[in-house]
Amino acid sequence: MTVRNAVAYDHRLSKTLALLTQPGLLLAATRRNGESNVMAIGWATVGTAWGRPIFQVMVRPSRYTYELLEESGEFTVNVPTGAMRDWVTVCGTRSGRDFDKIGASGVAVSRGQGVATITLDESPMVYECRVVHRNDVLSPNLDPEIAASAYAGGDYHRVYWGEIVGAYATADY
Ligand SMILES: Cc1cc2nc3c(=O)[nH]c(=O)nc-3n(C[C@H](O)[C@H](O)[C@H](O)COP(=O)(O)O)c2cc1C
């Protein structure tokens, strides 16, 4: 298993943000019964609010992951390795509702250090997050151009504000 050490939440942030754009990062959630799921994310922000480090992720209610997040109130964000690129696409196109993405891939997972949610063993950096606020994108408040391009079919994202309770990275990330 990859050895990761505790790092500041903004450790190599520009590198993580570049991977958010291409190929995407991996958002993991775990139910109380232990079932876990992973989905690709491309839209997220990292910063500070209420004096706390925050990883804000945007999840549409149609995603299976949404159900898990609503139940658990926590998530992890996992940076993929180069070898995981194809799997990121799988995680961004198949739903955990009808396909066991983790089981089918054989990717090794372990519970987080400060959360019950899984992290991916091979990820060079992971963020463990506890949801401290959630809000929905509201059409009347949204730029009309974005509304037209991102929400023609409705399914407005829910924004989860995850306090980063732990960030861990390999020595060479
Ligand atoms: C690169 C990439 C980035 C994505 N980013 C997001 C995102 O930020 N939010 C979202 O709701 N869906 C996003 N998606 C779509 C979900 O990953 C996709 O619908 C996935 O199948 C949902 O899985 P689930 O139903 O198991 O939760 C993205 C897909 C890809 C390929």
The ligand as a Gaussian input file, in Angstrom:
#p B3LYP/6-31G(d) Opt

LIG

0 1
 C      -14.328000      13.818000     -15.744000
 C      -15.706000      13.772000     -15.151000
 C      -16.069000      14.711000     -14.188000
 C      -17.353000      14.688000     -13.620000
 N      -17.690000      15.627000     -12.675000
 C      -18.899000      15.569000     -12.049000
 C      -19.207000      16.487000     -10.992000
 O      -18.403000      17.334000     -10.577000
 N      -20.446000      16.394000     -10.426000
 C      -21.392000      15.478000     -10.840000
 O      -22.506000      15.442000     -10.284000
 N      -21.087000      14.573000     -11.826000
 C      -19.875000      14.597000     -12.422000
 N      -19.549000      13.691000     -13.393000
 C      -20.510000      12.638000     -13.740000
 C      -20.502000      11.471000     -12.732000
 O      -19.184000      11.087000     -12.404000
 C      -21.239000      10.275000     -13.350000
 O      -22.594000      10.630000     -13.580000
 C      -21.143000       9.016000     -12.521000
 O      -21.557000       7.925000     -13.330000
 C      -21.981000       9.067000     -11.261000
 O      -21.798000       7.856000     -10.576000
 P      -22.787000       7.317000      -9.438000
 O      -24.182000       7.235000     -10.027000
 O      -22.215000       5.976000      -9.108000
 O      -22.725000       8.299000      -8.304000
 C      -18.300000      13.708000     -14.011000
 C      -17.922000      12.769000     -14.997000
 C      -16.651000      12.794000     -15.564000
 C      -16.282000      11.772000     -16.602000

